[in-house]
Amino acid sequence: MGVDERRQQLIGVALELFSRRSPDEVSIDEIASAAGISRPLVYHYFPGKLSLYEAALKRASEDLAGRFEEPQEGPLGSRLLRVMRRFFDFVDDHGPGFSALMRGGPAVGSTATNALIDSVRQAAYVQILSHLRVTDPPARLELVVRSWISLAESTALIWLDGRRIPRAELEVQLVHDFAALAAVSAAQDAEMGALLREMLKDEPADGPFNDLVVRLISLAS
Amino acid sequence: MGVDERRQQLIGVALELFSRRSPDEVSIDEIASAAGISRPLVYHYFPGKLSLYEAALKRASEDLAGRFEEPQEGPLGSRLLRVMRRFFDFVDDHGPGFSALMRGGPAVGSTATNALIDSVRQAAYVQILSHLRVTDPPARLELVVRSWISLAESTALIWLDGRRIPRAELEVQLVHDFAALAAVSAAQDAEMGALLREMLKDEPADGPFNDLVVRLISLAS
């Protein structure tokens, strides 16, 4: 194998191991053994476990950021639901590593790892704004979108801790939560009200947003 | 001053400095100078900046956890609103230190600091459950309460970044968000529906929960 090919293979093997268990439990020996090479050869490509962890995290970050990309077609609720399904696919595949990373701590909380987490959040934020067709968001819309992204993270982390709620229910719930957070903000602010009406005007009768309204009306009665 | 008195004074001085600027910008020299003692004397009481930071953070954590305590009297919406006011008072007083801590990183992201953050989240969770009069919460209620606490954190962090929205609006918004997240969950699950009806049955016509419903009806029309 060439140098770059070997590096890419090692990153893939490491990402697999760092995803399945907390990264501080994964040793270089284990990575070497899983890659079928010697420990000194691992160090030939990466100076230490941290640099290999950061490379694996960079690949995972690019993967996750890509899952927020969605064609600008069809109603907003269905687009968000497809994004949430891909987000939970990622969380499902990388559970223990995702939990360890998001909970921080010495093994995973470096400046470089925090910058990668922020880059994924920013990519998700830019994607959601593009679907809302807003280029210069008012402060309240920025708050709704960014705090919803953080809600998706915390919902996923709580789900991973025991998986006591079916993930498909939480994917729909997060789409509903987006509409609910936007509606709460719109209830206080006319500009957000106008944005919300624009967002929801193409929603079909059987889409997730109308589904929420129907369920809430039935709950209230 | 006695040993304990001097330690407590140093913790107070350090907390003040760690709150006003990012903790990695605060030096032991500065803490010594603000406390009116010599640098070696600071080291006599605390082996290094990290141990002083952790002691200051412990005091701040106990303070913050205490702000979630609220008498079990009156409607739920008003209780939550008083808690949110005290939460934003805390965030306002400790802005830069709170941001640096919650964003993690090498200066603040140790195992001990993460354990303190978790202890505050747990205290807030237990307090909210006690107001809901639930001792054995179903998984969906746990998710709503814990994810709402995380939403309060992210809302405060976004607010601190420029303070572009009046904090009083966000205090009310977070109370509304609680009702909205509970309603979204209740729309999918009968047990949550029963819990939500019980939560809201004593809400007065001019309380924050009914205020939200009135505003949403006006928005929809």
Interface residues (C-beta under 8 A of the other chain):
Chain A: R103 G104 G105 P106 G109 S110 T111 N114 A139 R140 E142 L143 R146 S147 S150 L151 E153 S154 T155 I158 W159 G162 R164 I165 E169 L170 V172 Q173 H176 D177 A180 L181 A183 V184 S185 A186 A187 Q188 G193 L196 L212 R215 L216 S218 L219
Chain B: R103 G104 G105 P106 G109 S110 T111 N114 A139 R140 E142 L143 R146 S147 S150 L151 E153 S154 T155 I158 W159 G162 R164 I165 E169 L170 V172 Q173 H176 D177 A180 L181 A183 V184 S185 A186 A187 Q188 G193 L196 L212 R215 L216 S218 L219
